[in-house]
Structures are given as C-alpha cells and as structure tokens.
Amino acid sequence: MSGAALYIKKDMHLSDVQIEILSGISNIYSLIGSAAAGRTSDWIRHRYTIVVACAVFFIGALLMGLATTYAFLMVGRFVAGIGVGYALMIAPVYTAEVAPASSRGFLTSFPEVFINTGILFGYLSHFGFSKLPLHLGWRFMLGIGAIPSVLLAVGVLAMPESPRWLVMHGRLGDAKKVLCKTSDSDEEAESRLSDIKEAAGLPPDCKDDVVSVPFTQTAAAAKECGRSSSSTQPQPSDQASGIDAVVLHSPRIFERAGITSDKHKLLATVAVGFSKTIFILVATIFLDRVGRRPLLLTSVGGMILSLVTLATSLTIIDHSTLKIMWAIGLSIMMLLTFVASFSIGLGPIASVYSSETFPLRLRAQGTSIGTGVNRLISGTISMTFLSLSKAITTSGAFFLFAGIATVWWIFFFTCLPETRGRGLEEMDELFGDFKWQESLHRKSSGNGHDKQQANRNGHIQFGDSGDIHTTTNGQS
C-alpha cells in the first residue's frame, strides 16, 4: 500500500487523514481474522485454516484492484484484512507444531521470510506499475496480491496436518505417522509423541490409534497463565516500535528526509524491502544456532540506536534552511538499519517465541490473542503516524518509538528465557527455572555437564561458541 497510496491520493483526491486510515485500517480489520482463527483452527484443522485465509485474501485483493471509489476500496481492505489476520495467527502455530526442535526456529520464521519477500515484490511492482496510467497503476499494485494467495493455498494442501492437533482430537495413529516424517529420528518421534500425549492428559502407555481425549484442568493452570502472559508480549512489541509505520509510510518519511521525486521515493522504498528481506534470511540461519534471546536483545538494541540517530538527523534537516547531504544520507542509512535490525531479531522471533511457548491447549487461541493485540497496535500506529508526525514532528515520533523500544528491551532481558532446542512440552520447566540475574554471569570453567544444564535452564545466554552449539540433549 505504501507506493500505491501516492497514486491513490492523486487519483481520488484524498486527504492525508484518508490515506493514513486507508493504509492502517486493514490491521484493525485483521483483528476479526486473528480472533476467529484460533477457534477455526481447532475446529477445521490448521491446514484448512490457512486455505481459508488465502481464499479471503484473494477476494480482498480483487476487490481492491477493482475499486472505483474510496468506500469500495475500504471494503476491499476490510476483506483482505480478515485474511491477513487469519494467516498471521495460524502460520507460525502450524509450523512450530510440525517442526522438530532442532530446526523449529528456522522453519517457524519462514512465514516472516515470505511476508518480507512479499513486501519486497510489492515495492518492485509499485515501481514497475507506476509507469502505467494513473487510474490503472495503483489498481495493478493492489490486485496482483491475489496471485500468491492461490499458490499458497494449493501448496499447503500437500503438507501434513499438525501432530498436536491430531492428538488433541484423539488421532494418535495419524499423529505418529506425521511425527515419523517430520522428526530427525524414530526415537525423537516417539519422544515427541509421548510429550504431546502427556500435555493432552493421555496416559503414556496409550497405544490405540484412535482415543477419546479428556478435557482436564491441572494444577499447572496458574503457572500456564503467567507463562502465557509472557508468551504474548513479543507480539505487540514488534509493532510498538513503529515498524509498520515505516513500511507503510516510507515514501513520506523519505520526503521528510529531502527526497522529492516520486520515482526516487519508490526506489528508496525498494531499498527498504531489500534490507528487510536480506536480514530476515540472516535471522533464519542463526535462530537455531545462536538462539532466540541473543538475537532478540541485539535486534532491539540496534533498533533503539538507529531510531535515535534517525530522529536526530531528521531534526537537523528540519532546522536547516540548506540541503544537508550528509544528514539526508544518514537518515536513509538509519532507516535501512532500523528495518534490518528489526528483521534480524524482533520480526521473526515475535511469532516464533509466541507459537512455541504457549501451552498445548492454549496455543491456537493464545497466539490468536497475541496476533490480535499485534494488529491492533499496528493499525493504531499506522493510522495515526502522519497526524502524529504533524503534531510532534517526524523526528519526535521516532524519538517516541525509541523510548518504547527501550522499555521492551528491558522486559525481554528480565522475563524471556532462551527456548532454542527445547521441546514445546518442556516450556513449563524452562519458565519456572529462568532467573534473569544469572544470565549476567558467564561460566568460564566447569565440566560439560554443568554447561549443558545451564544452557537447558536458559541461564547462559551469551556463552562461548561451545555453549552456543550445546543442545538440550547434549549433542553438538
């Protein structure tokens, strides 16, 4: 929408308020999809929920491409927003439940990879379609989004169902077949199945292919509530940093930095897309090697520094009567650094962490709530960013985002343990043992068992290379 908004405003003669509402309203609409996705996935399976998301978004993209009025365009944004809400909630949950622990971070971050790849292709299509007549260019920019949704819907039908969904519905035989295909070994498949049965309240010696799964309330409910509260926090934090405001309104930000040509603005947004996509790929490589926590803290720290520097350079530009090239260059560089820092950690880890730390019975609905809060914050910031920039200046808005990111860094450091290499059913033990004070201390000596146990409890977060490659089963 970022590039299309330039031409929609000209074609329909819209105000800045109408544009910011149009840009951000789909995030509010996606609340409906994310709220419904949890129940829907528990009812009709995770895979079919993804197909529903694709179908809804397909309709929304066509409606936006065919829109003739502002109201018509808003209807298209409404339908597409529901599809986005469905997809953002169910994709990481499905991937986390299918993937083995050894590669769960890598695979669960892939939805974020495809989102960023889609953003990049969107920027490229905006630049390409900008050469069409005004009334056609923005329609192609929005309508072309229907094509990837068809490809995704067809592809997901060939994927296996979530083994945890199958167990929760009593289909142990089918779950075992899926686990044998998606685990690194038969022993791991048996271990995963045993853990899932325990979490579902089934006896470990149950060998039937089809069973009745009881609904039980356990003594761990209070602990799960605290753990679930922490699980939702990464979701709102990634939007509170202002990332969607940058993605949706990057042409306007580049204009404030001194770029006046529409062509140059679109080319600059393409650079934003490349930066996000390249660094999200870097994150997928290191999530299961370095771990979630080091990447998350490094990512948010980089965002804070880049936001403060960006805000400072924009302040210098605003208070100068001359065109200061070094300040313009620094602004562009810091904007790219900001999206790169986001993509290397907070972007993918928000969905990875939430999808893997919720208890089994609450995973779909808990992730649904987290995604809903994420979309609400994203929509609020996207729909108010232009007005906020006018009220406190663009540099003031970025100083504000830097302050918010600082608060989130402190929360992540004190409350979120490392989950790399841990099974989804082991999270109660991990959260119960985590003490942030101990993450300040590195063990420079001690036997291998001590190092392994410290890593399992999440205490050694920035250890040496030997610690980094130690997994929960003691293998390198």
JOVENZI-V499205 format. One record per pair of residues at least 6 apart in sequence whose C-alpha atoms are under 7 Angstrom apart, sorted by the first residue. I is the first residue (numbers start at 0). J is the second residue. D is the distance in whole Angstrom. If there is no record, write none. Layout:
# JOVENZI-V499205
<<I J D> <I J D>>
This chain:
# JOVENZI-V499205
<<0 22 6> <0 247 6> <1 246 7> <1 247 4> <1 248 6> <1 249 7> <1 250 7> <2 122 7> <2 125 6> <2 265 6> <3 125 7> <3 137 5> <3 140 6> <4 18 7> <6 133 7> <6 137 6> <7 137 6> <8 18 7> <10 133 7> <10 134 6> <19 381 7> <19 382 5> <19 383 7> <19 385 7> <20 382 5> <21 73 7> <22 247 7> <22 381 7> <22 382 7> <23 378 5> <23 381 5> <23 382 5> <24 378 6> <24 382 7> <25 76 5> <25 77 6> <25 80 4> <26 80 6> <26 374 5> <26 375 6> <26 377 6> <26 378 5> <27 374 6> <27 375 5> <27 378 5> <28 77 6> <28 80 5> <28 81 6> <29 80 4> <29 81 4> <29 82 7> <29 83 6> <29 84 4> <29 374 7> <30 84 6> <30 371 5> <30 374 6> <30 375 7> <31 81 6> <31 84 7> <32 81 4> <32 82 6> <32 84 4> <32 85 5> <33 84 4> <33 85 5> <33 88 6> <33 367 5> <33 370 6> <33 371 6> <34 367 6> <34 368 7> <34 371 6> <36 85 5> <36 88 7> <36 89 7> <36 367 7> <37 363 5> <37 364 4> <37 367 5> <38 364 7> <39 48 7> <40 48 6> <45 89 7> <45 93 6> <45 160 7> <45 161 7> <46 155 6> <46 156 7> <46 160 6> <49 86 6> <49 89 7> <50 152 5> <52 82 4> <52 83 7> <52 85 5> <52 86 6> <53 82 6> <53 148 5> <53 149 7> <53 152 6> <55 78 6> <55 79 6> <55 82 5> <56 78 7> <56 79 4> <56 82 5> <56 83 7> <56 148 7> <57 145 5> <57 148 6> <59 75 5> <59 76 6> <59 78 5> <59 79 4> <60 75 7> <60 79 6> <60 141 6> <60 142 5> <60 144 6> <60 145 5> <61 142 5> <61 145 7> <62 75 5> <63 72 5> <63 75 5> <63 76 7> <63 141 6> <63 142 6> <64 138 4> <64 139 6> <64 141 5> <64 142 4> <65 138 7> <66 72 5> <87 370 7> <88 366 6> <88 367 6> <88 370 6> <90 110 6> <91 107 5> <91 110 7> <91 350 6> <91 351 7> <91 354 6> <92 354 5> <92 363 7> <93 161 6> <94 106 7> <94 107 5> <95 103 6> <95 107 6> <95 354 6> <95 355 6> <96 161 6> <96 162 7> <96 163 6> <97 161 5> <97 162 7> <97 181 7> <98 106 7> <98 181 6> <99 181 7> <99 182 5> <100 420 5> <100 421 6> <100 422 6> <101 287 7> <101 420 6> <102 287 6> <104 286 5> <104 287 6> <104 351 6> <105 283 5> <105 284 6> <105 286 6> <105 287 6> <107 351 6> <108 283 6> <108 347 5> <108 351 6> <111 347 6> <112 276 7> <112 279 6> <112 280 7> <115 275 6> <115 276 5> <116 276 6> <118 272 6> <119 269 6> <119 272 4> <119 273 6> <122 268 6> <122 269 5> <122 272 7> <123 269 6> <124 140 6> <125 140 6> <126 265 6> <128 136 5> <128 139 7> <128 140 7> <129 136 5> <159 177 7> <162 174 4> <162 177 6> <162 178 7> <163 195 7> <165 171 7> <165 173 7> <165 174 6> <166 174 6> <166 196 7> <167 199 6> <167 212 6> <168 212 7> <169 209 5> <169 210 5> <169 211 5> <169 212 6> <170 208 6> <170 209 5> <170 210 7> <171 207 7> <171 208 5> <171 209 6> <172 208 4> <172 209 7> <175 192 7> <178 188 5> <179 185 6> <179 188 5> <182 188 5> <193 203 6> <194 424 6> <195 424 7> <196 202 7> <196 203 7> <197 203 7> <198 359 7> <198 424 7> <200 213 7> <200 215 7> <201 212 7> <223 358 7> <226 430 7> <227 357 6> <230 352 7> <230 353 5> <230 356 6> <230 357 6> <231 353 6> <231 369 5> <233 349 5> <234 349 5> <234 350 7> <234 369 6> <234 370 6> <234 373 5> <235 372 6> <235 373 4> <235 376 7> <236 407 7> <237 345 6> <237 346 6> <237 349 7> <238 373 6> <238 376 6> <238 377 5> <239 376 6> <239 403 7> <240 400 5> <240 403 6> <240 404 6> <241 380 7> <241 400 6> <243 377 6> <243 381 6> <244 380 6> <244 381 5> <244 384 6> <249 268 6> <250 264 5> <250 265 7> <250 268 7> <253 264 6> <256 313 6> <256 327 6> <256 330 7> <257 327 6> <258 264 6> <271 335 6> <274 335 6> <274 338 7> <274 339 6> <275 338 6> <275 339 5> <275 342 6> <278 339 6> <278 342 6> <278 343 5> <279 342 5> <279 343 5> <281 343 6> <282 343 5> <282 344 6> <287 419 6> <288 467 7> <288 468 6> <289 467 6> <290 417 7> <290 419 5> <291 348 7> <291 417 6> <291 418 7> <291 419 7> <292 416 7> <292 417 5> <292 460 7> <293 460 7> <293 461 7> <294 343 7> <294 344 5> <295 344 5> <295 345 5> <295 348 7> <296 408 6> <298 340 5> <298 341 6> <298 343 6> <298 344 5> <298 345 6> <299 340 7> <299 341 7> <299 345 7> <299 404 7> <299 408 6> <301 340 5> <302 337 5> <302 340 6> <302 341 6> <303 401 5> <303 404 6> <303 405 7> <305 333 5> <305 336 6> <305 337 5> <306 337 7> <306 397 6> <306 398 7> <306 401 6> <307 398 6> <307 401 6> <308 333 7> <309 330 5> <309 333 5> <309 334 7> <310 394 4> <310 395 7> <310 397 5> <310 398 6> <311 394 7> <312 326 5> <312 329 7> <312 330 6> <313 330 7> <313 394 6> <314 394 6> <316 323 7> <316 326 7> <353 366 6> <354 362 7> <354 366 6> <355 423 6> <356 423 7> <356 426 6> <357 365 7> <387 396 7> <388 396 6> <412 435 7> <413 435 5> <414 435 7> <416 430 7> <416 433 6> <416 457 5> <417 457 5> <417 460 7> <420 470 6> <420 471 6> <421 471 6> <429 456 6> <432 456 6> <433 456 6> <433 457 6> <433 458 7> <434 458 7> <437 458 6> <438 458 5> <438 459 6> <438 460 6> <441 459 6> <441 462 6> <450 466 7> <451 469 6> <451 473 6> <453 459 6> <455 471 6> <468 475 5> <469 475 5>>
